[in-house]
Amino acid sequence: MERVAFRMKVFPGCYDEYQKRHDHIWPEMKKELLAHGYRSYSIYLDRETGCLFAYAEINDRKLADEMADTPINRQWWHFMKDVMETNGDESPKSVELSEVFHLE
C-alpha cells in the first residue's frame, strides 16, 4: 500500500457545487477507482483559499495511474472542468505533495 497526496484548486464561488458533485459521485466512478487499486480516497477543501488537499491509499502506483485513461474518468474531468482549475486535456491541475511525517 502506498499513500499519495496532492493539491488542486476550486474556482471561487464554486465550493458548494464542488461539494454537491462529490456528494453524488457516480457509482461507476467509485467502481473504477476501486478497480484501479484505490483503497481510500479523501479530498478536503480550504474555503479561505479554494485549495483542495487530496489523500489516497493505493495498492499499486502503475495501476492507479492508469485510471486517468479510463472513459469514466475522462467524463468526470469534463464534468468538473467548470468548477476547478484544469489542464488542456481537462485533467485537474494538481501538485503532488511529499510525505514528511506519518504516525501509525
C-alpha positions as CSV (number, residue, x, y, z in Angstrom):
1,M,0.0,0.0,0.0
2,E,1.3,3.5,-0.9
3,R,0.0,6.8,0.4
4,V,-0.2,9.7,-2.0
5,A,-1.3,13.3,-1.6
6,F,-1.8,16.2,-3.9
7,R,-3.2,19.7,-4.1
8,M,-5.8,21.1,-6.6
9,K,-7.9,24.3,-6.7
10,V,-11.6,25.1,-6.9
11,F,-12.8,28.3,-8.5
12,P,-14.1,31.0,-6.2
13,G,-17.9,30.7,-5.9
14,C,-17.9,27.0,-6.8
15,Y,-17.2,25.4,-3.5
16,D,-20.8,24.3,-2.8
17,E,-21.1,22.9,-6.3
18,Y,-17.9,21.0,-6.0
19,Q,-19.2,19.5,-2.7
20,K,-22.5,18.7,-4.3
21,R,-20.9,16.8,-7.2
22,H,-18.9,14.8,-4.8
23,D,-21.8,14.1,-2.6
24,H,-23.4,12.5,-5.7
25,I,-20.3,10.9,-7.2
26,W,-21.2,8.5,-10.0
27,P,-21.3,4.8,-8.9
28,E,-19.3,3.9,-12.0
29,M,-16.6,6.3,-10.9
30,K,-16.4,4.7,-7.4
31,K,-16.3,1.2,-9.0
32,E,-13.5,2.3,-11.4
33,L,-11.4,3.8,-8.5
34,L,-11.7,0.6,-6.6
35,A,-10.8,-1.5,-9.7
36,H,-7.7,0.7,-10.0
37,G,-6.5,-0.1,-6.5
38,Y,-7.7,2.9,-4.6
39,R,-8.3,1.6,-1.0
40,S,-9.2,5.0,0.5
41,Y,-9.5,8.4,-1.1
42,S,-10.3,11.7,0.7
43,I,-10.5,15.3,-0.5
44,Y,-10.5,18.3,1.8
45,L,-11.4,21.9,0.9
46,D,-9.9,25.0,2.4
47,R,-12.8,27.5,1.9
48,E,-10.5,30.5,2.5
49,T,-8.2,29.7,-0.4
50,G,-10.1,27.3,-2.6
51,C,-7.3,24.8,-2.3
52,L,-8.1,21.1,-2.2
53,F,-6.0,18.6,-0.4
54,A,-6.4,15.0,-1.6
55,Y,-5.1,11.9,0.1
56,A,-5.3,8.4,-1.2
57,E,-4.1,5.0,-0.3
58,I,-3.4,2.9,-3.3
59,N,-2.4,-0.7,-3.9
60,D,-0.2,-0.1,-7.0
61,R,1.0,3.2,-8.4
62,K,1.1,2.0,-12.0
63,L,-2.5,0.6,-11.8
64,A,-3.7,3.8,-10.1
65,D,-2.1,6.0,-12.8
66,E,-3.9,4.0,-15.4
67,M,-7.2,5.4,-14.0
68,A,-6.5,8.7,-15.9
69,D,-7.1,7.0,-19.2
70,T,-10.4,5.4,-18.5
71,P,-13.5,6.7,-20.2
72,I,-15.4,7.3,-16.9
73,N,-12.5,9.3,-15.5
74,R,-12.4,11.4,-18.7
75,Q,-16.1,12.0,-18.4
76,W,-15.6,13.1,-14.7
77,W,-12.9,15.5,-15.7
78,H,-15.1,17.0,-18.3
79,F,-18.0,17.3,-15.8
80,M,-15.7,19.0,-13.2
81,K,-13.8,21.4,-15.5
82,D,-16.2,24.3,-14.9
83,V,-15.6,24.4,-11.1
84,M,-11.9,23.8,-10.9
85,E,-8.5,24.6,-12.4
86,T,-7.7,22.2,-15.2
87,N,-5.1,21.4,-17.9
88,G,-5.7,21.5,-21.6
89,D,-6.8,17.8,-21.5
90,E,-9.4,18.7,-18.8
91,S,-7.4,16.9,-16.1
92,P,-7.3,18.8,-12.8
93,K,-4.2,20.9,-12.3
94,S,-2.5,19.2,-9.4
95,V,0.7,19.2,-7.5
96,E,1.9,16.0,-5.8
97,L,2.9,16.5,-2.2
98,S,5.7,14.8,-0.4
99,E,5.1,13.0,2.8
100,V,7.1,14.4,5.7
101,F,5.5,12.5,8.6
102,H,3.3,9.6,9.2
103,L,2.1,8.1,12.5
104,E,0.8,4.5,12.6
